[in-house]
Each structure stands twice: as C-alpha cells, then as structure tokens.
Amino acid sequence: MAREFYMNDKAPIVETAKGKLRGFHYDGVDHFYGIRYAKAKRFQMPEPVKAWEGVKDAGSYGMICPVLSEPMPTGEVMTPHRFWPSSEHCQYLNVWTTKCDPAAKKPVMFWIHGGGYAAGSSIEQVCYDGFNLAKLDDVVVVSVNHRLNAFGYLDMSDFGEKYKNSVNVGMADLVEALRWVRDNIAAFGGDPENVTIFGQSGGGGKVTVLGQIPEAEGLFHKMIVMSGVIPAGDFNSDCSAKELVLEILSNLRIDEKDVEKLEKVPVPQFIWAVNQAVIKFRKEGKRVGWTPKPNDYYVCDPLEGDFTGFSKKIPTIVGTVISEFGFPKDYGVRAELSKEDRVRFVKEYYGEEGGEKILEAFRKVYPNTNEVYATDLETMFIPATVDYVKKKAAEAEAPVYNYMFAKVFDVYQGRSAWHCSDIPYFFHNAELIPLCHQKNYEFLDRVMSASFVNFARTGNPNADGLPEWKPCKEGSMQTMVFDDTCYVVENMQDELLPLVKEYKPPFHFEPSIAADDDEESGNAWVF
C-alpha cells in the first residue's frame, strides 16, 4: 500500500517566532529540514536569525560544518554514512513530528551527533533519521548542525576581547539551538518543558559539557550520554593556543597585528593553513586537538571539578558498548574456537597471569558471551564513564542510570559491539541498517528505543521486556546489559576494568584530522 506523501497545499506550515515554515508530510510524520536557528560570524558567538515575511521552505537539509580533511570511508557495512555540502554557516536543525499542535506537548528528543569536536553532522549516519522515533514512539525529534574543529573551537582569546569565547562557539551554537527549541518547539507539537538532550561519542561529550554551561540551565531537562564521557585531555593540544594561531597566520602570510583578516580568509585557504599548522606540530611531536575549554562561559569538566548545581538535578543515562575502540586482536574464526583454544587465545593476548584473571572476571559479568571477546575490551571510554557515573550518582539529586551494549554481531566471523553500533537500536532504526538484521534485532530495537523514549517521557527508562533497571547509588552501580538476553549487573566494572587497564596493550586515539602531504588524503571514518 502506498504511503501518503504531500508537499502541496496540504503540506504542514508552522508559525515560528520569526516566521512561517513549510515542511512536508510522509507516512504520518511531518518533516521540517534545514531550519536556520542562528547566524554567526567566524570565531563569534551565534545570534538569533531575523524575522522574515512569507513562508520559508523546510524541505532540504541545511549545510553541515566543513571538516579539515575529507574522510576515506571505511567500515560502511558496520556504520553506514551520508555526506552533504558544507559551509561554516551551518547553524541548521531538523524536526520530525506527528502533530504540529501546541496542545500535544510531546517529549522532545534533541540529538547531538558524534565525530568528536572535529567532524560529523546531523545526518552523517543513516541511523540518525528521526522518522521512526516520531512515528512509533510519539516524540518530537530534533537533530542539529553546529560549528566544529577550527570553526568552532579555535582559541583566539589571546588576540582580543572579541575572541574571548571563540574556543567555545561550537557549544554556543548548541545553546542557541536549545533556545530555538524553547521558543518554537510547541508549534511542532513538542513540550519545551520536557527536552532530553542525547548524543553519542563527541555528541555525548557535548551533552556533558552542556551540563556545565550556566547559560544552558533550564533549556533541557534530561541527559543521555552515549559513549561520550571522554577522558580529560584526550582532545587537548600540546601546543599553546597562541602558537597555533600564530602558525596559521604565518601560513597565510598575515601579520599578527592584522589578525582580524583571519575572519575573512576563504574556507579552503583557512582549512589549508590550519592543516599545515597541524602537520608542523605533529612533526615536532605535538598534538593539535579541538575541544571546549573552561572559562567564564563553560565551568569545567565535571571529572576535574564539580558538577554544576543544575546538572545535579537532571536525570541522566550514561552508557558505553563493550568494545568501543577495543579493536580485536584478530577477527579470524574466534567464535568457533573450542573452549581450550579460546582460553589460549585470551592468554596469548593478555599474558598467562593477566589472561587467567580477566577470564575469571569476564565470565562473572558476561555469562552469556563467548569469553574470546574478552580481548576486545577497551580502556578509552569505559574508565571515565565509570568515574562519571559513580561521581554523579553520589552527588546528584536526580537519578543516574548506566547501560552496556554487549551484543556480538555475525560480521567478520564475529565482532563484539563497536563504537556506534548501539545507535540504530536506540533510534528505533535497526530496520534501516542491513547489518542489524540478525538474531533478536526486533527485540533489541524495541526495548532499547523504548528505554530512551520512556526516560525522555518520564525520567524512568524501564520498559516492557527488560528486567528492572534501578538507578545507580553510591557504592552500587547498576548496569543494564543490552544483549540478546538483557540483564542487570551490580558493580560490573569493579573487578574486570582494573585488570583490563593493567594488562591490555595501550591504544592511543588521534583526534586531529589532517594528512601529511606524502600520504593519501583523508582519514579513516571511524564514528
């Protein structure tokens, strides 16, 4: 049966605070793409858009932020992506809703994409589409683009008062987008008093940062951090902010006294100059990263300082996946090994002593998982996540929930859940991703999305088909394990994680995106 579509005189038209928008209707859902929520000059804070006459079209996605180096697509079977034209003027958002009625007061789920603070977009993964959450779960979904990398996080504060917050303008874009939601989402059927911000990887990191920005207080009411508690310092630069800017200026033959000319350098030349600076510092053994920095606008990383008072009052879900960037030792045919060979495999990886200890601890908390996947355990996201959850659970006035996505996929002869592999299920979009069509995919798609939607609706993630999911308390970290069979474990990382940190070979994540002249252009697409 044909699904209803119209973008004609029946098309949905919404009156926002600044003017009218025309979207399109498809299969029970009204779509509004490419809504401009702010404008900004380079390195400057965003400002609200001006009012307009007539009706603006909202049928096309807006521009995304430029990246510093185009990616070389890898692992598309595991994480399918979409690409789109870019512009530094990228303050656009998208809305999916079933009812443009101010009386509807549906929960609002505000999605912040991943890609660290350097890359990504609101549509860069196929599974970011908000259609199913809107139609099947009766929520209003918003996804947002904002400034990234040097456009959003270049620290120019040494060069004048006008640049005092240039290092945080990417976050300021998100605050402005949340203000737009507060002022306009009721017209789309959403409840501005019930907004949940959720994001994965860099998007999850931005959720934690928004909780530390006083100007964001009152603009959201629940937080979901997916694989996004990023260890302090992982994205920091080893060079000073001033020497980075001076090197960029030098590459463009701009004198320091004429620093304002950097605002008008065409985007391709600006990106070239930034990348040349990155390459130079890399050769000197210095890393260049993009990240927010504490100042009068952004209080601090809560693991290095204190949670803000308003953040402590916000119900929070924080989770990870079993492997993240664990990168297995060898795909091979691990799942088919005999028990003896599995034990030998793990001990070869961790050493005899470490392997024996890790196997014992792994079997306790992952009783349904082939122990060969103990070699996939990671130490980039999980340790900081555990610290974040324990600290917030001990200090917060609102509940804090924790999850672990532990599914093993039948791909490459068996691969345990990697960074991003949980997103399709939480978005109720497993049907869109061919790889997800495996054992129990409909069950996981239903219960995982329901947990997020119920949390967005009420602050409680419990859902039909799941065991009771209790909030974490001081001394009791309750973890919902999402797998073919879901279960809850108390303090699951207390024994296992220290062992993995002790015995696992180190992994170093390089957030900067720039290729040396002698290398093929681009960077592996891993998020």
Summary of the structure (lengths in Angstrom):
residues: 527
radius of gyration: 23.0
end to end distance: 36.1
largest distance: 73.0
contacts: 1845
relative contact order: 0.13
helix: 35%
strand: 18%
